[in-house]
């Protein structure tokens, strides 16, 4: 490069000399009286000046050449140092980000680790208060993470610190624990403990449900629809706007190995019609679910040989923590005895729909559960339980439900303006109303929960009774301060077909006010 500078400077100096000589030469060849001697002196002076300029230019070029050589040396040394650092480095740089959790990943995307958690702090006031004391409680407290490696594989582990699967306190319980292979978007494979998704409302994360608790149709006990189970699941989105999952699981619920040889087969297919028609800011969701299995034996029933079904109210005031019938108060509004366990087949069919346009959403589900088997006396029976709900919600602040819809589920609502003191941000406000119904009149229960003709030995208790039907109105207000924080206030009114007795208090209704403060990441 410095050789090129030398040649360039030499060219400039010669050109300048020629130009100077040319300017001093006579324009007209016909000038006869020109003083040749004077011209020669002028030319000599010009050449002398040019030679002096050339000397100065040579000095400048020499200085520039030395500086250039020094810079080239520095560059070469820098390349050597970087090469040595690169050869000694192990792995690739780690990138940290915050999006629906704390995420660490490498620059190639070969692996990532996402940490997730939630806390749901609740307050409940129940009337009649003889049934359950007003209480503050931690509904859920979870921490876990998902590790994705080689892009096609993922492992998720999450633990519950508030309750075990049966509601007892002080013991950590596993919620999610599975391995995914997700190379094909239309056919992903999951193995471990997970949600074997049945229906829309129960399939959604409890972080994002429209109301504080699930409806009567989906909040019923594990005999109807366990949330977590162990097995394998095939799932995916083979076409735009479609989703499916097919599970083969124990059917014995969370953190339980199979108690019988029979397995639970659970399937769901759903689609968003609005994606096919390119309707903007709209969701037209339809879906169908089904399952088939054998009712698992329950050690809580009399003698430990029969299976029992139970259901509890939306307010979580009458719960299914215990299902016993002698010398112990039953805590459910519906419960049964008289199933022989290995001879009772359970099948479910569910229909679901949701229509959302902008900040408005209508949603509903219908679920039929059929039990086909024999009573303890060997009598055949075939009985149904029908449950459904319908709800309407409205985001007063104008957010869109379509933005929260993905893979046939509604998820996180992000406010247009996060809440911030001293600024214009106030978060998102949502109002909702839901009606739900539970009808098990086909069972024709006695007061203590014996199925008619079952021959169960439990005697009616003066402090306990159950009923076949319940209906609930739930009104809710939700304040979403930011995508990760929300506060809920619900009023829940439940009426029973016949009065029930809990802790010797008889009533045909339950009223509750519930509140929740939640943060998740």
N, C-alpha and C positions, 0 to 999 in steps of 0.2 A: 504493500500500500504506500509506503514512504518513497519507493522507487517511482511510482506513478506521480507523486507530488513533485519530485525533482524534474521529471520530464515536462510536467505541466508548467512549472515555473520557468524552465528554460525556453519553452515555446513562447511564453508571454513576453519575456525580455527581448527575444529576437524580433518578435512581431512589433514590439514597441520601437525598436531601433529602426526597423524598415519604415515604419509609419512616420517616424520623425524625419528620416532622410527624404521620404517622399514629399513631406510638407515643405521642405526647404528647397526642393528642386524647382526649377522654373516651369511654369505651366506652358508657356509659349516657346516652342523650339526656335522661333524666329527672332529672339531677343539678341540683337547683334552687339549691343553696347554693354553686355554683362561684364562685371568685374570678376574674372576667373579667380584671381588671388583672394579676393574677399570671400568668394564662395568656398574656397578650400579651407580657409580659417573657420568659417562657420561650420563646415562639415567636421573638422577636427574637434571643435568645441562640443559639438553634438555627440560625437563618438565617445569623447572623454566622459561626458555626463552619463551616457548610457552604461559605460563600463563601471562607473561608481555605483549606479543603481543596481547593476548586476551583482556587485560585491555585497551590498546590503541585503539583497534578496537571497544570496547564497547563505549568509549568516542566519536569516530568518528560517530558511528551509532546514538548515542544520539543527536549529533549536526545535522546530516542529517535529523533525525526524526522531530526535532523542525522546521527546515527550510521547510520541506515538509508540515507540518501542517499549517505553515504560508501561503505558496503558495495556498493550498487548500482553506483557508479562503478568500484570495483575489479573487480567481476565483468565489466562491460562492457569494461574495458581488457584483462582476461585473455582474453576471447573474441577480441578484435582480434589480440592477439599470437599465439594458437594458430592463427587463420585465416591469418596471414601465414606462420607456420612451415609449415603444411600446404601452402600454395601454393608455397613454395620447395622442399619436399622432393621427391626423385626416387625412384621405385620404392616397394617395400613392405618392411616390416621382415623381416629374415632370422632364421629360427629354427634353432638347432643342437640336435641330439639324437644319442644313441648307441644304436643298435639294429641288430645284425648289421652294424655298420660306422658310420663317422662320417657323419651325414646333415645337410645344410643344405637348407632349403626356405623359401619365402615363406609368409605367413600364409594365402593363398588356396589353396595347394596347386597352383598353376599350374606350378611347376617345383620340382625337387629334385635334389640332387647327393649321391650316396653313394660314399664311398671304401672300397675293400676291399683286403685283402692277406692273405697267408699265408706262413708259413715252416715247412718240414718238414725237421728235422735228423735224419738216420738213422745207424745203425750196423749193419753186417752182418758176420757171421762165417760163412764158407762152408767146408764139408768135402765133397769134397777141396779143400784149400787151393791145390792146383796150378791149379785152375780159375779162381779169383779170390781176390785178397788180401783179408784183413779190412780194412774201411775205414770211416771216417766220411765221410759225404757230405751235400750239400744236395739232397734229392730234389726239392723244389719251393721256389721263392722268387718270389712273384708280387705285383704291385701294379697296381691299376687302379681304375676307377670307372665308375659308371652315372649318366648325366645324363638326367632325365625332364623334358620340357617340354610345355606345353599339355595335360597330363594323358594324352594319347593317344600320345605319342611318347617313345622312349627310345633312347639311344646308350650302348653299353658297349664299353670298351676295356680290355684287360688284357695285361700282358707277363710273360713268364717269364724270370727272371734266372739260374736254376740251369742249365738245359740248353736246347739247341735241340731241334727235333722229332726229330733223329736221335741225340740223346744227347751230342753234342760239347759241350765246355765253353767258357765265356767269351763267348758271343754271346747277346744278347737276342732272344727270339723272341715273336711275337704269338700269344696263345692265343685270346682273344675280341676280335672287332672287328666289331660289327654294329649295325644300326638296326632298331628294333621299331616297329610300328604296332599298338596294342592297344586300339582302341576297343571291339571286341566280345570279350567274355570267351570266346566259343566259336569265334572265328576271328581269331587274331592272326597277324601277318605279320612274318617276320624275314629280313633280307637282309645278307649279309656272311660272316664266318667264325665258326662256332659248332659246338656238338655236334649232329651229326645223330643223335639218340638212337636206339640199338638196344639193347633189353633194360633190365633193372632195375639190375644191379650196375654196368655201365659207364656208364649214364646218370646215376648219382648223383655228387655232388661228391666229390672225393677228400678233402675235409675231413671227411666223415662216413661213409666206408666202414667196414664191420664189422671188417675186418682191415687190416693195414698195406698189403698189395698185393692186386690183383684175383686171381680164381681162374684156373686153367688154361683155363676155358671162355671167359673174356672178356679175359684179359691177353695174348692172342696178338697177333702183329705187325700192322702196318697193312694187310697184304695181306688180312687177314680183316675187321678192323673198325677203321678209323681213328677216333680220338677227335674231332678237329677237322677240318672241311672247309669249303669255300667254295661258296655257292649261296644258295638261298631255302628257307624253311621255313614251312609253315602249321601252327599248333598252337592248342590251347585246351582248355577244359573246357565243352562244350556243355550237359551235364547234371550235376547233383549226383553226385559220386562217379565221374565219368568223365573221361578225358583221352586226347588223341591228338596225334600229330605226323606230318607228311608232308614229307619233304625231297627236294629236287632239287639235287644237289651234284656237284662235279667227280669225286669218288671218288679223288683223288690225294693226300689227306691234308693235314696241317697246313702252312700257309704255301706251298702249291704251287698253281700254276695247272694247268689240265687238260693232261695229256700226250696225250690222245686226244679224239676227238669225242664218244665215249660218255660218258654221265653216270650217276651212282649215284642210284637212287631208294630212299629209306629211309622206312619207315613203322612206326608203333607205336600200338596201342590198348590201354588198360588201364582197369581199374575197381576200385573198392573196394566189395564187396558189403555190407560192414557199414554203409556210409552209407545204403544203400537200406532196410535192415532196422532202422536206428537202434540197432544194438548198440553199447553204450557201451564205451569203453576198448578197442576191438577194431579190427583191420584184417584183412580178408580180400581180399587183392589177387590179381588174375589179369590176365595180359596176353599179347599176342602181337606179335611184331615180324617184319618181312620186308624184304629188300632185293634189288636186281637191278642188276648192272652188268657191265662188261668189265674183266678184270684189267689193271691198268696196267703198261706196260713197265718193266722194272727195268734200270738201267744197271749194277747190281752183278753180274748174272749173266754167265756166260762169253760173250764176244763182244758183250755189251751188247744182245742181241736177244731174249733169253728172259726170262720173268717167273719170279720165285722166291718161294716162300712160306716163312715162318719162324715158329717158336714158341719161347718161352723159359719158364723155370720161375717159379713164384710168388715165390721168394725174391729174384728179380732177380739171381741169381748167374750164371746162364747167360743172357746178354742178346742182343738182336738189333742191337747196335751196328754189326756188320759181317757181310755175307754174301758171302764170297769163298771160292774153292775151290782156288786154286793159290798155293802158297808163303805162304799165310796161314791161320792157325787159325780155323776156323769157331767161332762162339760161341753156337750154338743147338743144342738137342737134336733139333729137327726142321727140315729145310730141303729144298727141292726145286729141281731144274733141269728144263728140257725143255718149258716152256710157250712158245708162240710169241707171246704177248702179245695181239695184235689178234684172235686166234681163240679166246680162252678167256673164256667167260662164267661169272660167279660169281653164285650166288643163295644167300640165307640165309633160314632160318626159325628163329625163337626163341620158346620158350614160357617163361613166368615165373610164379612164384607166391610169396606171402609171407603167412603167418598169424601175427598177433601178438595177444596178449591180455595186457594189463598189461605186466609186465617180461619176458615170454617171447616169442621170435620164432623161427619156422622159415622158411627161405627157400631157393629153388632155381630153377635155370634149365637148359634144354636148348637147344642150338644145333646145327643141321645146316647145313653149308656144302657146296654142290655146285659142282664145276668141270666144265664141259662144253666141250671144245675139241679141239685137235690137238697132237701132239707135234712136235718139230723134224723128224721124219722124215715128217710128214704123216699119222700114224696117229690116228684118232679115239679119244677117251677120254671117260669120264664117271665121275668119282670123287667120293667124299664124305669129309668130316671131321666126326666127331661129338664133341661136348664137352658136359659138364654138371658141375654142382656142387650140393651140398646143405649147408646150414649151420644151426646152432642157436646162439642167443645168449641170454644171461640177464643182466639188470640186477639185480645182487645188492642194490642200495640201493633198489629199488622204483620207479624211474622208469618211465614208460609209453612204449612205442614209438608208440602212437597219437598222442601229442602231437607227435611229430616227423614225421608223415606228411602230405604235401601234394603235390597235383598228381602223384599216382602215383609218388612218390619218398619215401624216408626221409631226413630231414635232421638238424638239430641237436638233440642231447640236452641238456636243461637240468637239472642236478642239483637235487634237492630242497633241498640245503644246499651252497653253494659251499665249497670248501676254504678254511680260514682258521686260521692258527696261534693257539693260545690260546682258540679258540672251539669250538663243537660241530660246525662245518662240516668235512666230510671229502670232499666231492665225490661222484661217482658211480663205481661199480665195475661193469665188464662182463666176463663170461667168454664165450668162443666156441669152437666147433669146426666145421671145414669139411673136406669131402672133395670133390675135384674130379678129373675124368678127361678126357684128351685122346686120341682114337683116330683116327689117320690111316693105319691098316693097309691101306686100300683103294689107297694109292699104291704099295705094294711098292717101297720105295726101295732102292737099292744103298747101300753104306757111305758113299759120298761125296755122296749126295743126289740121284743121277740117278733120274728116274722110269723105271720099267721100260719098255723099248721106245722111249725118247725119243731115243736116239742122242747124248746130250750127251757132250762130249769130255773133261770133267774127269776126272782120274785120282784114285783113292783115295789119301789121304794117310796116312802112318803115324802122324801126330800128330792126326788129326781123323776122327771118324765121327759118324753121327747115328742116330736110331731113329724108329720110327713112333708109339709110344705112351708115355704117362706118366700116373702117378696120384700125387696129393698129399694128405697129411693136414696140416692147419694148426691149431694150437692157439693161442689168443690171450687175452691179458689187457689190459684197457684201463682207465686211470684218467682220468676226466674231472674235472679240478679245478674248472672252471667252464665255462660254455657256450662259451668261446673257447679253452680250453687243455686239451690231453689228452696222455697218455703211453701208448705202446703197446709191448707185448712179445709177439713171435710166435716159435713154434718151427715150422719147416717141414720136412717129410720128403717127398722126391720119389723115386719108384722108376720105372725105365725098363724097357720091354719087353725090350730087349737092351742090353748095356753100350755106353756111348758113350766116345769118346776126346776129351779136351780138353787141349791142351798136353801131349800124349803120356801123359796119365794116364787110364787106363781105369777106369770104375766103372759099376755099374748103379743107383746111388742118389746123391742129393745131400741133405745135411742142413745146415740153416741156423738161426741165431738172429739175429733182427733186432729192432731197437728204433727208436722214433721219438719225438721231442719236437716237438710242434706247437702253434703259435699262429695263429689267424686272426681277422680282424675284417671 
